[in-house]
Amino acid sequence: MNVLTRTSTAALLVLGLAGCTTTGLGQKAREPDSFDSLMRVAATAQASGDLATATNLYRKAQTAQPNRVEPGLALGRVGWDAGAPAASLEAYDGVLRLDPRNVEALIGKGRALVALERPAQAAEAYRAAVSAAPNDPRPYNGLGVALDMAGSHEEAVQAFETGMKVAPDDLTLRGNLGFALALRGVYDRALPMLEAVAADPRATERHKANLAHARELARKAAPAGTAGGAGYVKG
């Protein structure tokens, strides 16, 4: 998988076994039965890491109100958190059957398809999300990752750059644009951008690792006795 795709993957969580709560002398606690109660208790279970219970309750909420998109969106997030992109994709597709321009579902679908190494289909989902929410920076980032993974490198750079016009301070977009430029040998633009990203208080270890990798690429590309292009910092 292309290095860029790694910035869009989430840490995998382990599915926990759903435990029964009891009251009194071993009696099972009454399960919530209204839609709002099911969604609330499911969200609590999800936040605590009990993804099996959360999944069960979200599905019950979906059965109770089949025309509501909230359970499907939640199931998509649970599937992603559980490291099950296929299940996440199925949930988001269900939402999109109800609401074809649902931005959260389109972005979630694109992310799942990237994880499943289906970048062309992911790009379609992200383009639909861009169309539905042109001022949201997230679809541009996802589109850039999908296009780069599909081998459309120049289009990927354009997607990141367009996203930067929407959200100039978005750290993920800046970092991915800088890294994409570094992979294409445009070090005079890439290195200053990645250095600024790595120095940002919001920077993660991934951002810092990308800067180190870009510097190594520039060092190997530079003729002997040069610093490897404008913006290159030795270290």
N, C-alpha and C positions, 0 to 999 in steps of 0.2 A: 504494500500500500504506500502511496506517495507520502513523504514526510509531512506535507501540509495537512493531510487528513487526520494526523494524530492530534492536532490541536482541537479538533471538533469531536473527539471521542471522549466519553465519560468513564470514570472509574466504575468498575463492575461491583455491584453489591450482591451478596449471597441471599437467596430466598430463605426466609425463616419459616419455621412451622407455626401455623396459627394455633395459639393456645386458647383454651376455654376459660373465661372468667366465671367465677362461681359466687353465689351469695348464699347466706344462711348455711344450712346443713348439706353442702354439696350440690345445691340446685344451680343449674346453669342460669347465668344472667340473661335476661330477655334481650334478644337482638333488636336493634333499631328497625323500624318498619316504614317510616316515612322517607320520602326522597331526600329531604334536607338532612335528616338524622343519619341516613346511610352515608351520604357524602361526607358529613362532618366526622363520623367515626372512622370512615375509611381514610380520610386525610390524616387523622391522628395516628392510625396504624402505619400509614406510609411514612410519616415523619419519624416514627420510632424504629423504622426498619423492618416492620412486620409486613412484608410485601405480599405474602400469601393471603393474609386476612384482608389487606387493602384490596387486592384483586377481587376476592370473593364479594366484598361489600360493594365495590364499584359496579360489578356485574349485576348485582341485585338492583342497584339504583338504575342501571341501564334497562333492566327488564321492567321496572316500575314506570319509567318515563322514557320510552324508546325514541322519542323525538327530541330529547335534550342532548346537547353535544358535550356537556360537562363530564359525564362518566367516561365517554370515549377518549376525551383529551387526557383525563386522569389515567386511564388504562395505558395510553400511549407513553406517558411519563413513567409509569411503573414498569412497563416492559423495558424501557430504556435503562432505568436504574438497575433492573435485574440482569442486565447484560443479554437481553433477548430482543435484538433489533427486529426480528421477523414478527414477533408478537406486537411490538410497538408499531410496526408498519401496518399490521392488520387493524389495530385500533384506530390509527389515524385515517386509514382508508374508510372505515366505518363513519367517522366524523364527516369526511368529505362527501360521502353520499348524502348526508343531511344538509351540509353547507359547503358547496364546492370552493368557496373563496375564504374559508376559515384560515386565517394566517398562521395560527399556532399549529394547526394540523398540517398545513403545507410545509412549514419549517420542520416539524417533527418527522414528516414523511421523508423529506430530503435527507435529514440527518440519518435516519434508519437505512435509507438506500445507500448512502455513502458507506456506512458500516458494513452493509451487505455486498459492497464492491460492485454496485450498479450505478456508476456515476452519471451515465447519460440520462437515466430516469430521474436521478436525484436533481440534475440540472433543470429538468422540466418542472419539477415540483418547486424548486427555488425561483424559477422564472415566474411561475404563477403567483408565488408569494410576493415577489417584487411588484407585479402588476396590481395585486390586491392592496399592498401597503408600501408604496414607493418611498415613504419617509422613514421606514424601519430599516436600520442598518444590518440586521441579522440575515435577511435573505441574500444580500450582496456577498456577505462573507461565505455563507454556505455555497452560493453559486460559484464563487471563485475556487473554493476547495474542490467542488465536484468537477469543474472544468479542467482544473489542473490535473486531477486524478484521471480524467478522460484523455489527457494529452493535448488539450486545447490551451496551451500555456499563455499565449498572448491574450486570449479572451479572458483567462483567469485574472491576469493583471488588470485588464480593463474593468472587470467586475469589482475587484478590490478598490481600484481608483474611484469608480462611481460611488461605491459605498462611503469612501472617505469624504466625498463631497456632501453626502447626507449627514455624516457624523464624523467630523474631522478629529475628534478626541477619542474615538473608539479604539481602545488598545488592541483588541483582537484583529481588527481590520488593518491597523498600522503595522502590527507585527507580521501578519500574513503577507501583506503587500511587500514589506521589506524582505521577507524571506523568499518570496517568489522572484523578486528582482535579483537577489543574490544567486539563486539557482540558475538564473539566466545570464549571470556574469555582469550585471549592471551594478558594480560595487560602489561607484561614486554616489549613487542614490540609496542603495540598500544599507550600507554600513552606518551612515549617520542616522537613518531612520531606526534601525535595530538598536543602535546605541541609546537613542532617546527612549525607546520602548523599554529596554532593560533597566534604565535608570529611573523609570517611573515607579512610584511607590506601589502601584497596583500590579507590577510585573510579577510573573510566576517563574518557577524554575524552567519551564518550557521556553519562555521568552528569552531567558538568559542563555539557555542551551542553543537556541537558534542563532543568537548573536555569535557565540563561540564557533558554531559550525560555519557561519558565513565568513568569519575571519579566517578560518582554516581554508575555506575554498578560495578566498582572495589571495592568501599566502601562496597556495599551490599554483594559482594562475599567474602570479606576478613574475616577470622576468627577474633573473638573479640580480641582486643589488638594488631592487626597488622596494617601495613600501606597499605595493599592491594596489595603487590607485588612491584617489582622493578619499579622505574620510577613514582610511584604514588606521586602526590604533594597535600598535604592538603591545603584547602583554602575555 
